[in-house]
Amino acid sequence: MLRIKVQNKYYLKCTECGHVTPNFWTWFEQGQKCPECGSKRSEVWYNRRYKRLLRMFKGKPDSFWHYFPFLPLLRRRHIISKGEGAIPVERWTFLEEFAKKKYGLNIEVNVYRNDLNGGTGTFKDVGASLAASLFNEIGIKQYCIASTGNSATAYAKYLSEAKVNCSVFMPEDAVKTSEATINSYGQQVFKVMGDYAKAKEIAAGYAQMHNIPMSTGNVDPIRVEAKKTMVFEWLRQIGKMPDVYIQAVSGGTGPIAIDKGIRELKGVLPELKNPRFVLVQTDKCDPMVQAWEKAEAGGFPEGFEKDYPIIDNPRTEVPTLATGNPATYPILAGLVKDSGGTFIRIREKKLLPVGKLVAYEQKVVPGPASAVCLAGFFEALQKNLIKNGETVMLNTGEGPNRAPYFLEQMIYTTREVNNVEECEPHSLEDYRNILWAEALK
């Protein structure tokens, strides 16, 4: 534990009233909220020269900790890392060829695959790494989190490395694999008989009762700071920001973090701007899409971002995206509108065909939330949301190891036989037309 609280590297600033919190020690002492206005949203800012960051784009990082000078940790010795964040941006030409053939578009399609992260292979590893490192530095030993699966799994793994006791509150429909994984690290799970909103409610009561810090979710400055490094990595690897950004959305830390990263760099790269955010939900849990469609139909009246429905106990095949009460919608709606983007809906029955197609063409098996993002790409093309000459970034989440039930449904070439006469050679090409037809149906 680092006992010196006086430091000059960073500070937190309230987004509502501007109150400055000097460090994360103080942030946790004041209950992870602004003592002046009560807002839970503060941002981290640095007393650093950002020209130094531009020079770092020429390096070859082994994790997002490559950007240590622009992350809120004081001593490198406190870092707990599994090689997360330094994942390659992949060019998926089969999607480019489809866009050219079907829609006459010459576009560049990049994919940022979070299943390649070295921790748990999800979006959440960078945030969990920063949290564990910070707790290691400031001496936090108890923590709690409400999660539909991926966040809890990542935090359980990294916090166990930091010897932090993490209590996890999961809704009753959470993936069993996530529950088992968290248990395996020795962290305790409370399975809440209800949905994610109920899990958050009980977690908040537990945190208050036992005076234990709790994850503040998608606006948590720890998560935002970790995920903003996506911007740094894209600039390092492809030398530009994408024109269009597509992501499956449950809470929405990704777009919030991208916006933060862009604003940090404005002083040295004033031409940078947010991509058009195209955020995707499924038809079984789509409160943000419903809210957006209502606002769009009404001409985006003043205060539209505060008007959104709440879906109680959403029944979806993608439990990691089962957020029926989208508390971050007011923030996301503003970002999406300012970027010229939109929210779109895809049908859950499209996920398996899209997953099969991507596995066949790219030899990458996606998890269900990743398939939501990929299906969103096809929907965005159909809705004319991508223009000729643009660069697209698909930010995909988990791989099949996080959702084995989804992987099992990928079976389509198996044949049951009783003798050798029933077996004959096959051609890979035999399946291509079938898979494309199913995905585009």
C-alpha positions in Angstrom: 0.0 0.0 0.0 1.3 3.4 -0.9 0.7 5.7 2.0 1.7 9.0 0.4 -1.5 10.7 -0.7 0.0 13.9 -2.0 0.7 13.5 -5.8 0.7 15.6 -8.9 0.1 13.1 -11.6 -3.7 13.2 -11.8 -6.9 14.5 -10.3 -10.7 13.8 -10.7 -13.1 16.5 -11.8 -16.9 16.3 -11.3 -18.7 16.5 -14.7 -21.6 18.3 -13.1 -20.1 21.0 -10.9 -16.4 20.9 -11.6 -15.4 20.0 -8.0 -11.9 18.6 -7.9 -11.0 15.4 -6.0 -7.3 15.2 -5.6 -6.8 11.4 -5.9 -8.5 8.0 -5.7 -7.8 7.7 -1.9 -10.1 10.7 -1.4 -12.5 9.5 -4.1 -13.2 6.3 -2.1 -13.2 8.1 1.2 -16.0 10.3 -0.1 -18.1 7.4 -1.2 -17.2 7.5 -5.0 -19.2 10.6 -5.5 -18.8 14.4 -5.6 -19.1 15.9 -2.1 -20.5 19.1 -3.5 -23.3 18.0 -5.8 -23.6 14.2 -5.2 -22.8 13.2 -8.8 -21.3 9.8 -9.3 -19.6 10.9 -12.5 -16.1 12.4 -12.2 -13.4 12.2 -14.8 -9.6 11.7 -14.4 -7.3 14.4 -15.8 -3.5 14.5 -16.0 -0.8 17.0 -15.4 1.2 15.7 -18.3 2.4 16.8 -21.7 0.4 14.9 -24.3 3.2 15.2 -26.9 4.8 12.4 -24.9 1.7 10.2 -25.6 2.1 10.8 -29.4 5.6 9.4 -29.2 4.3 6.3 -27.4 2.2 5.5 -30.5 5.5 4.2 -32.1 6.0 1.6 -29.5 5.0 -2.1 -29.3 3.0 -2.5 -26.1 2.5 -5.8 -24.2 -0.6 -4.4 -22.5 -2.6 -1.2 -22.1 -0.1 -0.3 -19.3 2.1 0.9 -22.1 0.2 4.1 -21.5 1.1 4.2 -17.8 1.9 8.0 -17.7 -1.8 8.6 -18.7 -3.4 6.1 -16.3 -4.2 7.0 -12.6 -1.6 4.8 -10.9 1.5 6.2 -9.2 3.9 3.2 -9.0 4.4 0.6 -11.6 5.2 -2.0 -9.0 1.5 -2.1 -8.1 0.4 -3.2 -11.6 -1.5 -6.4 -11.9 -1.8 -7.4 -15.6 -2.4 -10.3 -17.9 -1.4 -8.7 -21.1 -4.8 -7.1 -21.7 -5.5 -4.1 -24.0 -2.7 -4.6 -26.5 -4.9 -6.6 -28.9 -4.4 -6.3 -32.7 -6.8 -4.5 -34.9 -7.7 -7.0 -37.6 -8.8 -6.2 -41.1 -11.8 -8.4 -42.1 -11.7 -8.3 -45.9 -14.6 -10.7 -46.4 -16.9 -8.0 -44.9 -15.4 -5.4 -47.2 -15.9 -7.7 -50.2 -19.6 -8.2 -49.2 -20.2 -4.5 -48.9 -18.6 -3.9 -52.3 -20.6 -6.7 -54.0 -24.0 -6.1 -52.3 -24.0 -2.3 -51.9 -21.2 -1.0 -54.1 -19.3 0.4 -51.2 -15.5 0.6 -50.9 -15.0 0.6 -47.2 -12.4 -0.5 -44.7 -13.6 -2.9 -42.0 -11.5 -3.3 -38.8 -12.3 -5.5 -35.9 -11.1 -5.0 -32.3 -11.4 -8.4 -30.8 -11.7 -8.3 -27.0 -11.7 -12.1 -26.8 -7.9 -11.8 -27.4 -7.4 -10.1 -24.0 -5.1 -12.0 -21.8 -7.3 -12.1 -18.7 -10.8 -13.5 -19.3 -11.1 -12.6 -23.0 -13.7 -9.9 -22.6 -14.3 -6.1 -22.8 -13.9 -6.0 -19.1 -10.3 -7.1 -18.6 -8.7 -3.6 -18.9 -11.0 -2.1 -16.3 -10.4 -5.0 -13.9 -6.7 -4.7 -14.3 -6.7 -1.0 -13.5 -9.1 -1.6 -10.6 -6.9 -4.3 -9.1 -3.8 -2.3 -9.5 -5.3 0.8 -7.9 -6.7 -1.3 -5.0 -3.3 -2.8 -4.6 -1.8 0.7 -4.4 -4.3 2.3 -2.0 -5.0 -0.7 0.2 -8.6 -1.6 -0.5 -9.4 -5.2 0.7 -13.1 -5.5 0.2 -15.2 -4.7 -3.0 -18.5 -5.7 -4.4 -20.0 -5.6 -7.9 -23.3 -6.3 -9.6 -22.9 -7.9 -13.0 -24.6 -10.0 -15.7 -21.4 -12.0 -16.1 -18.4 -10.6 -17.9 -17.5 -7.7 -15.5 -17.9 -10.0 -12.5 -15.7 -12.7 -14.0 -12.9 -10.2 -14.8 -13.0 -8.4 -11.5 -13.1 -11.7 -9.6 -10.0 -12.9 -11.4 -7.9 -9.7 -11.2 -9.0 -8.8 -7.6 -8.1 -12.3 -6.4 -4.6 -11.6 -7.8 -4.5 -8.4 -5.6 -5.8 -10.3 -2.6 -9.0 -8.3 -2.6 -12.2 -9.9 -1.4 -14.8 -9.4 -4.1 -18.5 -10.1 -3.5 -20.4 -10.6 -6.7 -24.2 -10.1 -7.2 -25.6 -11.8 -10.3 -29.2 -12.1 -11.6 -30.7 -15.5 -11.6 -30.4 -15.9 -15.4 -26.7 -15.2 -15.5 -24.6 -17.7 -17.4 -23.7 -20.7 -15.2 -20.1 -20.7 -16.6 -19.6 -17.2 -15.2 -20.8 -18.3 -11.8 -18.6 -21.3 -11.7 -15.5 -19.3 -12.9 -16.0 -16.7 -10.1 -16.4 -19.5 -7.6 -13.2 -21.1 -8.8 -11.2 -17.9 -7.8 -12.5 -18.1 -4.3 -14.7 -15.0 -4.6 -18.3 -15.3 -3.3 -21.4 -15.1 -5.5 -24.8 -13.9 -4.4 -27.3 -15.1 -6.9 -30.2 -12.7 -6.8 -33.7 -14.0 -7.5 -34.6 -11.3 -10.0 -33.0 -9.4 -12.9 -29.9 -7.2 -13.1 -31.7 -4.2 -11.7 -32.6 -6.3 -8.6 -29.0 -7.5 -8.3 -27.8 -3.9 -8.3 -30.3 -2.9 -5.7 -29.2 -5.7 -3.3 -25.5 -5.0 -4.0 -26.0 -1.4 -3.1 -27.7 -2.3 0.1 -24.9 -4.8 1.0 -22.2 -2.1 0.2 -23.9 0.4 2.5 -24.5 -2.1 5.3 -20.9 -3.3 5.4 -19.2 0.0 4.3 -17.7 -1.7 1.3 -16.9 0.1 -2.0 -19.0 -0.9 -4.9 -18.5 -0.6 -8.6 -20.3 2.5 -9.9 -20.9 0.8 -13.3 -20.4 2.3 -16.7 -19.4 5.8 -15.5 -16.9 4.4 -13.0 -13.8 6.6 -13.7 -11.6 3.5 -13.3 -13.4 1.7 -16.2 -13.4 4.8 -18.4 -9.7 5.4 -17.9 -8.8 1.9 -18.8 -11.1 1.7 -21.9 -10.1 5.1 -23.3 -6.8 3.4 -24.3 -8.8 1.9 -27.2 -8.4 5.3 -28.9 -4.6 5.2 -28.3 -4.4 1.7 -29.8 -6.3 2.6 -32.9 -4.2 5.6 -33.5 -1.1 3.5 -33.0 -2.1 0.7 -35.2 -4.1 2.2 -38.1 -3.1 5.8 -37.7 -6.6 7.3 -37.6 -9.9 7.2 -35.9 -12.7 5.2 -37.6 -15.6 7.0 -39.3 -18.1 4.5 -37.9 -18.0 2.6 -34.6 -20.3 -0.4 -34.0 -20.7 -2.1 -30.7 -23.4 -4.2 -28.9 -24.5 -2.1 -26.0 -25.7 -3.0 -22.5 -24.4 -0.2 -20.4 -22.2 1.6 -22.7 -18.8 2.3 -21.2 -17.1 1.9 -24.6 -18.5 5.1 -26.3 -18.1 7.0 -23.0 -14.5 6.0 -22.9 -13.8 6.8 -26.6 -15.2 10.3 -26.1 -12.9 10.7 -23.1 -9.9 9.6 -25.0 -10.7 12.0 -27.9 -11.1 14.9 -25.5 -7.8 14.1 -23.9 -6.0 14.3 -27.2 -7.7 17.5 -28.5 -4.8 19.7 -27.3 -2.3 17.9 -29.6 -4.6 16.4 -32.2 -7.3 19.1 -32.6 -8.7 17.5 -35.8 -9.8 14.3 -33.9 -13.5 13.7 -33.4 -15.7 10.9 -32.3 -16.8 8.3 -34.9 -20.5 7.9 -35.7 -21.6 5.7 -32.9 -23.9 2.9 -34.1 -25.0 1.0 -31.0 -26.8 -2.3 -31.3 -29.3 -4.1 -29.1 -31.4 -7.2 -29.6 -35.2 -7.3 -30.0 -35.4 -9.1 -26.6 -33.8 -6.3 -24.6 -33.8 -3.0 -26.4 -34.8 -0.1 -24.1 -32.2 2.3 -25.6 -33.4 1.6 -29.1 -37.0 2.1 -28.1 -36.1 5.4 -26.4 -34.1 6.6 -29.5 -36.9 5.7 -31.9 -39.4 7.6 -29.8 -37.1 10.6 -29.7 -36.3 10.5 -33.4 -40.0 10.3 -34.3 -40.6 13.4 -32.1 -37.8 15.4 -33.6 -35.5 15.0 -30.6 -37.4 17.3 -28.2 -35.5 19.1 -25.4 -34.7 16.6 -22.6 -35.3 13.6 -25.0 -32.3 11.8 -23.5 -34.0 11.5 -20.1 -37.0 9.7 -21.5 -36.4 5.9 -21.7 -38.4 2.8 -20.9 -37.5 0.2 -18.3 -37.8 -3.4 -19.2 -38.4 -5.6 -16.1 -36.8 -9.1 -16.2 -35.8 -9.1 -19.9 -35.8 -12.6 -21.4 -32.9 -12.7 -23.7 -30.5 -15.3 -25.1 -27.7 -12.9 -24.4 -27.7 -12.5 -20.6 -24.5 -10.4 -20.7 -26.5 -7.7 -22.5 -29.6 -8.0 -20.3 -29.7 -4.4 -18.9 -33.4 -3.5 -18.8 -32.9 -0.2 -16.9 -30.3 1.7 -19.0 -29.2 4.3 -16.5 -26.4 5.5 -18.9 -28.8 6.2 -21.8 -28.9 10.0 -21.0 -25.1 10.1 -21.5 -25.0 7.8 -24.5 -28.0 9.4 -26.3 -26.1 12.8 -26.2 -22.9 11.2 -27.6 -24.7 9.3 -30.3 -26.7 12.3 -31.5 -23.7 14.6 -31.5 -21.7 12.1 -33.5 -24.5 11.7 -36.1 -25.0 8.1 -35.1 -27.9 6.0 -34.1 -29.2 3.0 -32.1 -30.3 0.0 -34.1 -32.1 -3.3 -33.3 -31.3 -6.8 -34.5 -33.3 -9.9 -34.1 -31.9 -12.5 -31.7 -32.6 -15.3 -34.2 -30.0 -13.8 -36.5 -27.2 -14.3 -34.0 -26.5 -18.0 -34.7 -26.5 -17.7 -38.5 -24.1 -14.7 -38.2 -21.9 -16.5 -35.8 -21.7 -19.6 -38.1 -20.9 -17.4 -41.1 -18.1 -15.5 -39.3 -16.6 -18.7 -38.0 -16.6 -20.1 -41.5 -15.2 -17.1 -43.3 -12.8 -15.7 -40.8 -12.1 -18.8 -38.7 -13.1 -16.8 -35.6 -15.9 -18.2 -33.4 -17.8 -15.3 -31.7 -19.7 -15.3 -28.5 -23.3 -14.2 -28.6 -22.6 -10.5 -27.6 -20.0 -10.4 -30.3 -22.5 -11.8 -32.8 -24.8 -8.9 -31.8 -22.2 -6.4 -32.9 -21.5 -8.4 -36.2 -25.2 -8.6 -37.0 -25.3 -4.9 -36.4 -22.8 -4.4 -39.2 -25.1 -6.1 -41.7 -28.0 -4.1 -40.4 -26.1 -0.8 -40.7 -25.3 -1.6 -44.3 -28.9 -2.3 -45.0 -30.0 0.9 -43.4 -27.4 2.9 -45.4 -25.6 4.0 -42.2 -22.1 3.4 -43.7 -20.9 5.6 -46.6 -18.5 4.9 -49.5 -14.9 5.4 -48.5 -15.4 5.1 -44.8 -13.5 3.2 -42.2 -15.5 1.0 -39.8 -14.5 -0.3 -36.4 -16.4 -3.3 -35.0 -15.7 -3.7 -31.3 -16.5 -7.3 -30.4 -16.7 -8.8 -27.0 -16.4 -12.3 -25.7 -15.4 -15.5 -27.5 -17.2 -18.9 -27.3 -15.4 -19.9 -24.1 -17.5 -17.4 -22.2 -20.8 -18.9 -23.6 -20.4 -22.6 -24.3 -24.1 -23.0 -24.8 -23.8 -20.7 -27.9 -20.9 -22.7 -29.3 -22.8 -25.9 -29.0 -25.5 -24.5 -31.3 -22.8 -24.0 -34.0 -23.0 -27.6 -34.9 -24.2 -28.0 -38.4 -21.9 -30.4 -40.4 -22.1 -33.4 -38.1 -23.8 -36.5 -39.5 -24.8 -39.6 -37.6 -23.6 -42.8 -39.2 -23.8 -46.5 -38.6 -21.2 -47.8 -41.2 -18.4 -46.6 -43.4 -20.6 -46.7 -46.5 -22.5 -43.7 -45.1 -19.4 -41.6 -44.9 -18.1 -39.6 -47.9 -15.7 -36.6 -48.4 -17.0 -33.1 -48.4 -16.0 -29.7 -49.8 -15.8 -26.6 -47.7 -17.4 -24.7 -50.5 -20.5 -26.8 -50.1 -21.5 -24.8 -47.0 -20.6 -21.2 -48.1 -23.8 -20.4 -50.0 -26.0 -22.0 -47.3 -24.3 -20.0 -44.5 -24.6 -16.6 -46.4 -28.2 -17.3 -47.3 -29.1 -18.0 -43.6 -27.2 -14.9 -42.3 -28.9 -12.6 -44.8 -32.3 -14.1 -44.6 
